[in-house]
Amino acid sequence: MQNNTGELSQDLFTHVGKNISEMEAIVRPSITYWQDAWRRLKQNKVAMLGLIIIILYTVLAIVGPFMTPYDFRTTNPSEINQPPSAKHWFGTDTLGRDLWERTWMGARVSLMIGFVAALLNAFIGVIVGGISGYFGGKVDMIIMRFIDVLYAIPYMIIVILMMVVLGQGIIPLILALVVGGWLGMARLVRGQILQLKEQEFVLAAKVLGASHTRIIFRHLIPNTLGVILVNLTMSVPGAIFSEAFLSFIGLGVVPPQSSWGQLAAYGAQAFRIYPYQLFIPAFFISTTMLSLNLLGDGLRDALDPRLRS
């Protein structure tokens, strides 16, 4: 009788231990918010494809000009309008310049302008939106009425007027894109701050004597970082397209400097005879904008805390 009881007890403990081990194996390990966001972003195959394409274009923009012996400024009258070949991978333009070289030198300019303008817009928008949302009252009213006035003027008109005043070049182009590009980020951050500033952790920081600057930049803005990153990713394609459009109409970078928009402008002049000269820059502009939008959609889903499982 005692042996049977001992065997039953041993079987019971073995069964319970096995269940506990299985439960421990099922329980998800403790991970941070950003680790969980990265895990869910990796599961989004479309967003990861967009990220891979952006990384690939960035790498080619850095090393691509060194892969051929040509200079993007050097003309060669004996090789005008050559189609893509083993010698000239993307062909040549109407002045005999190698299009592979000019495409990736243009990628440097287009990507740099897009990312720098988007970062500056985000920086200004976060500061203005954070101050407006946190202080509220008259400060918020003055800032928002100023933003409403700027919003009433079409963005591209502001950019074109700034380019006319500042002249052509990379720095004037970036400044022109920044003049009205931060308005959307400021409104977005203001809305997020208005929701967060009455939370308990903000009230606790005030009770402990934290300054307004510390509360805004150490407590409020870090809690809106997910929304800021998504909006930043979405704003880069807009900056790249604006640069391409301005270069296309002759208000962008100064020749012989190259950009995708400038290449598209040159290619459009010979489109009926040499369509590859327009197709190549148009393809890279389109795929870059599409990839960034897909990545932005993936980031939005990955950083949404309501989707955490």
N, C-alpha and C positions, 0 to 999 in steps of 0.2 A: 504493500500500500504506500509506504514511504517512497519507494523507488518510482512508482507511477506518479506520485505527487511531484517529486523532484524533476522527473522528465517533463511533466506538463509545465512546471515553472520555467525550466530551461527553454522549452519551445516558445513559451509566451515572451520571455525576454528576448529571444532571438528574433521573433516576429516583430516586436515593438522596435528593436534596434534597426531592423531592416527598413521599417516604415520611416523612422526618423532619418536614416541615411538617404532614402529616396526623396523625402521632403526637402532635405538640405540641398540635394542635387537639383531639385526643381526650382528652388528659390533663386531669383536673379541676383547676381553679385551687386554690391553697392557701388554705384558709379555716380560721377558728378553730372551736373546739367549739361556741360559742354561735351563730356564723353558720350553721353546719351544722344546728344544732337549729332555728333559726328557718326555714331553708329547708325542712326536713322538716315543720315545723308548718304552714307555708303550703300545703304539698301535701295536708294533711289537711283536706278541705273541711268535714267535719262539725265539727271543732274550731274552724275559722275562723268558721263560722256561730255557734257558741256565743260566741266572743269578740266578734263583731259585735253580738250581742244584748245582751251585758253592757255593752258600750260605749254602745249605744243607750239602754238603761235608765238608765245613769249620767248621760248627757247630759240625758235627759228629767227625771231627778230634780233636776237643777240648774236647767234653764230652764223645765220644765213649769209650775211654779206661776206663772210670769210671763206665761204665754200666755193667761190668762183674767183678767177683772177682779175675780174673787171672792176672798174670804178663807176659808181652810179652817176658821176658828173661828166664822164668822158664820152664824147660823141665819136661816132665812126661812120662816115658817109658811105663806106663800102659795104656796110651791113645794115642798111636801113630796112625796117619792116620785115625782118627775118622771122619766119614762124618758129614755134617751139621745136627744138632739136637737141641732139646730144651736146652741141657746143653752147647753145643758149637755151637753157631749160624752159624758160617762159617766153622765149623769142626776144626781139628787140623792138624799139619804138621808132617813131618817124625821124629821130635823130641818130639812130643806130646804137642807143644805149641799152645795156643788158637789163631786161625786165625782171629777172630773178633778183638781181642786185637792188634795183629800185623798189621792188615790191617789199623786200624785207627792211630796207632803210625806211620806206614809208610806214611799215608796221611799227617801227620804233617810234616814229613821230605820232602816228594815230593812237597807239596804245598809251604812250606817255601822256599825251594831251587828255585822253579820255579818263585815265585813272587819276592824274593829278587834279584835273578840274573837278572830278567827282569827290575826291578827298577834301579839297578846299571847300566845296559846297557843303559837304557833311560837317566839316569843322565849324563853319560859320553858322549853319543851320542849327546844330546841336547847342551851341552857346546861346544864340538868340532865342531859340525855342525854350531852352532850359530856364533862362532868366524870365522870359514872359510867363511861362506856366507857373513858376515857383512864386514870384512876387504878386502876380495878379493885379487887380485894381487898375489904377491909372497907368502903371507901367505896361501891363498887358494890353490895355486899350490903345495906348500910343503905338506900341510895336505892331499890333495886329492891324491897325488902320494903315500904317505905313506899308505893311505887306499887302494889304488889299489894294492899295494904290498901284503898287508894282505889278500885282497880278492882273490888273485891268489892262496893262500894256502887253501885247503879245510878246512872248519870250524871244522869238527869232528877230523881231524888229529891234528889241533892245540890243541883241548881240550884233546885228548888222550896223546899227548906229555906233556902237562902241568900236567896232572894227574900222569904220570910216574915220573916227576921231583918233584912235590909237595907231592906226596903220597896220600893215601886214607883219606876220612873224609869229613864232610859237608863243612867246610871253604875252603879247597883246591878245592872241587868240584865247589863251587860258584865262586872262583877266576878263575878257568879254563874256566867256561862258560862265564865269563865277558871279557876275553882276546880278543876274536874276535866277541863277540855278539853285540857290540855297533856300528859296521860299518854301518849297514843298517839304524839305527836311525840317525847317523851323516849325511849320504847322503840325507835322507829325509828332515831333518831340514835345511840343507844347501840350498836345492832347494827352500824351502818355504821362507827362509830369503832373497834369491836373488830376489824373486818376491816382497817382502815387503819393502826392504830397500830404494827404490826410491819413496815410497808413501809420501804424503804431511805431514802426522803426524810425520814421521821420520825426514823430512827436518825441520819441525817446532821445533822439539826437539833439533836439532843441532843448529838452530838459537838462541834458548833460552839458549844455553850453557850446555846442558846435556852431561854428560860424555859418553864414549863408553859403559862402563859397564851398565849404567842406560838405555841406548837406547836398548841394547841387551836384558837385563833381565826384563825391565819394559815395553817395547813397542813392541819389535819384537817377543820374545818367547811366551808371552801370546796370541798373535794373531795366533800362530801355535799350541795352546794347543789341539784343536780338533784332528788334525792329529797325535799329539804325543800320545794322549790317545788311539786312534784306533790302532796305531802301537804297543803300550805297551800291549794292550789286546791280539793282535795277536802274540806277542813274548813270552808270558807266556807258551802256549802249546809247543812251540819249546824247551823251557828250561826244562819243565817237561819231554818231550820225551828224551832229551839228558841225563838227570839224570837217567831215567829208563834204557836207553841203556847202559850207563856206569856201572850202578849197575848190569845189567844183565850179562855183560862180566867180572865182578869182579873188576872194577875200581872205584866203587862208595863208598857208605857208608860202614863203618866197622862193621861187626857183633859183638855183637848181635843187634846192632842198625838196625832198619827195614826201608825199603822204598818199594814203589810199584814195582820198578824195581827189587829189590832184592827178593821180594816175587815171582815175575814172574820167576826169575832164578831158585829158589828152586822148584817151581811148574812144570817147564818144565822138570825137571829130573824125575818126577813121573807122567807125563801127561797121559800116556797110562793106568795106573792103577787108579790114583786118579786125574781125569781131573779138579775137582773143585778147586784144589790148584793153578792151572794156570788160570782158568777162572775168579776167583774172582779179583785178581789184574789187569788182562788184561781188565776186564770190567770197573773198576774204572779209569784206565789210559785212555781208549778210550772215555768214557763218559765225563771225565773232559776236554780232548782236544777238543772234539766235542762241548761241551757247551761253552768253551771259544772262539772258532772260530765263533759260531753262535752269541754270544754276541758281538764280534768284528765287524761282519757284520752289526748287528743292530746299534751299535754305529757309524759306518761309515755313514750309511744312516741318522741317527738322527742328527749328527753334521754337515752334508753337508748343508751349507746355501742356496744352489740352490734349495733344496727341501722344503724350508719354504713356507707355503701357506698363 
